[in-house]
């Protein structure tokens, strides 16, 4: 396994009037090569949780293991952990440092101790993976569009060759085309490199389409942990904690309630299209018979 949390607790402002218990006894395991969707309402603890995964925040109680080793043990190398567990923040400006794109993507590998030549080789490969060619190398990252800034931020993490890639709302504020391009490239990384992906998102459609497994957080607690189809069966409970299911889920349940013989496990537009086409062909067959 790559990540294991045991009774993880996090308290902000402990002992003050502003004390806030952000995580309550969180237990979970994330296996190598999984594509995890992490969802929850604002303030549910999901962003706090992912910052524990690469050691940016230390739990007040509990244990966190990476590849079987407790990261809270004495002498554990947090710098090495952050090279293996890469985190891309929601706002890419927080991860842009240098005057041009190539230098910015080289920042992480250089910090790992690589030579300038080795860092540039990794940076160019990473930029190619996110769809940015050499024409972007000398551009200022701060003058790029929102989608391009996200690509640079992702490339900066990929250049460190992580084993786990965590993305906090990577498509927030992007137009549909930009969102689809970013998610397609993330999915490609997952499939071609068997990279563990943890995607934090408010889009139920996106996590239904790409994730193998969903973890749902509510007020610092893990409330669901299963496949998207199983989690979205509980769409009424999700609504009660400020979430929802993909829109197609509601359509399918309405059709089912109206007597249409359709699979109520359908959660994506593609699945719905196939199911409706199958129903149409079945109906036509009956009419012809």
N, C-alpha and C positions, 0 to 999 in steps of 0.2 A: 504494500500500500504506500501511497505517497504522503498523505496527511491524515492524522488521527487526533481528534480533540476528545479529551476526557474530563468531564465535569468542569468545563471552562466557564469562569465567571469574570466579569469586568465591571468595575465600579469607577465612575468618574467623580472627582471631587469628594472622595471619601472623607467622612468626618466633618464636612462643611454643610452649610445650609443648601448648597447646590448639589448635594450628593445624588447621583443617578446610577442606578443599576442597569447597565447596558446589555449585559449577557448573563443569563441564568442557566447554570448547569448544562451547557451545550455539549452533547455527545454526538460525534459523527466520524465517519471514515470516508475518505475519497481515494479511490483506487487509481493506479497509473492508467492513463489513457482515457479517463472518463471525460465527458462533456457535461458539466454541471450547470444548471440554471439556478441562480440564487435570487429569490424574490421576497418581497415584503414591503409593507407601507413605509413611508418616511418615518425614521425613528425606530424601526423594527430591530435594528442591530446588525443588519447585513454588512454595512460598510465597516463597522467596528470589527466584525468577525473576520473579514478578509484582511484587515490590517494586522490581525493576530497571525494569520497564516505565514506572513513573511517577516514577522518579528518587529514590525513598526510599533505595535502596542504589546505590552506584556500583561498577561492575565493576572488578576489579583488572587485567583485560586484556580486549581485545576492543572492539567498537563496538556502539552501539545507536542506531537511527535511528527518528525519528517523522516520518511524512510526508516522508521523504527527507532529513531534517536530523539530523545527528549530535548527540545531546543532550549528548555529552561535549565538544563544541567550546567554545572560550572565549566567554563572554558569553551562552551559551544560557540562556533564561529558564525555570528549573525551576518557578517559580510558575505560569507560563502552562501548562506541560506538565501539571501536576497538576490544572489546571482542565479540560484536555482528556481526560486519562486518569484517570478516577475509580476509586478503590479502596475497596471496602467490606470491612472486616476481618471475620474469623470471629466475633469477640466484639464486638457492637455497642456495648457500654459504652465501648470505646476511642474511639468517635467521637461520644459524647454529651457536650455541654459546658454547655448552658444550662438555665435553670430551667423552661422550658416548651417544648413541642414546636415551636411556630411559631418561636420565637427560635432554637432549635437548628438548624432547617432553614435559617434565614436566615444562619447563621454563615458558610457558604462564600461565598454571593453577596456578603455585606458585605465579606468579606476580599478579594474580587475588585475592590472599589471601587464596587459598586452602591449607590445610595441606599437608604434604609430602605424606601421605597415600592416600588422595583423589586425589592428582595430579597424583600419579603413577597409580591409578585405571583408571583415564581418559586417561592417556598416553597409557596404554596397550590396551584399547579399540580402541583408535585412530590408533595405529599401526596395530592392527588386521584389521581395516577397509581398510587400504591401502596395505594390503597383506604382512606385515612384522611380522614374529613370534618372539618368545622369543630368538631365536639364534642371533638376531641383537641387543638385548638390550645393551650389553656391548661393542659393536663395536664402533670405532670412526666414527662419521658421515662424517668426512673429508676424510676417506679412502674408502668410498662407491662409487659405480658407479654413473654416472649422473642421471640415472633413480631412483636409490635407494635414492639419496640425495633429489630428488624431492618428493618422497614418505614421507621421514622424515619431510621435510618442510611442506607438506600438513597435515601430522599427527599433527605437532606442532600447526597448526591453528585449526584443528578439535578438539583437546583436550580442547580448550577453549569454545567448544560447540557454535559456531557462528550460527546466523540465516541466514546470507548471506556469501557465499564463493566466493571470487574473485580470479581468477587465470590468471596471466599474462604469456602467452606463456608457459604453463606447459609441452609441449612436444617438445620444441625447442631442437634440437641436438640429440634427441632420435632415435633409430632404429624403424622400423615399428612395431615390436612386443611390444617394450616398450611404444610406443605412444598409441597403441591400449589398452594396459593394464591400463595405467593411465586414459585414457578417459572413458573406461568401468567402472572403479571404481568411477569416478566423476559422471557419468550418474546414477550409482546405488545409490549413495548418494542422488542425486536429486529425484529419483523415490521413494526410500524407506523412506526417511526422509522429503520429500517435501521441501528440502532445496533450497533456491534461489541461483542460480549459475550464475556468470558473467564470461564468458570465453573470454579472449583476445587471438586472434589467427590470424596467417597469412594463415592458411590452410582453404580454402573455402570448401574442402571436409569434414573436421571435423565439421565446424559450420553448414553445410547443413545437416549433419547426426544427430547431437545432439541438436542443439538449436531450441527452439520454436519461437524465434524472433531474428532478427538481427538489430543492431544499427551500422550505417556506419558513420565514422568520416572523414572529409576532411578539412585540414587547420583550425582545431579548431572548425569546425561547424558540426552539425548533418545534414547529407544530405539524409539518408534513415533510416526508422524505421518501419519495417514490418516483416511478416513471411519470412523465407528463400526463399520460392518459389516466392513470390512477389518481393523481392529484386533482385533475380537473373534474373528476367524478364528484368531488366535494365542492362544486362551484358555489353552492349556497353558503357553506362555511367560509369559503374564501371571501365572499361578499361581506360577511359579518366582521371580517378583520380588515376591511378596506381595500380588498383586492377584487379580482374578477377572473373569469375564464376567457379564453379567446372568443371573439364574437361568433365564430362558426359553431362553438359549443351550444350557444343559446338557440341558434337557428336549428341545429340538429335536434335538440330536445323539444323545440316547438313542433317540428315535423313529426317527431315520434309521438308526442301528445295528441297530434291531429290524426293519428292512425297510419302514418307513413312508415313502412317497414325499412328503416334505415339504421345502420350501425351507430349506436350512441357513444362509441369510443372515438368517433371522428373528432379531431382537434385542429386540423390544418385545412387551408383552402384546397390544397392538392388532394388530400384524402376525401374531402367533401365532393370535389369534382368527380373523382373516380366512383364514389358511392352513388351519386346522382345519375351518372352515366350508366352504371350497372342497373339501377332501378328503371331508367328509361328503356334500356335494351330488353329488360325483363317484361315491361309493359308492352313494348312493341311485339315481342314474341307471343304474348298471350293474344294480342289483337289479330296477329296473322294466323294463329292457330285456331 
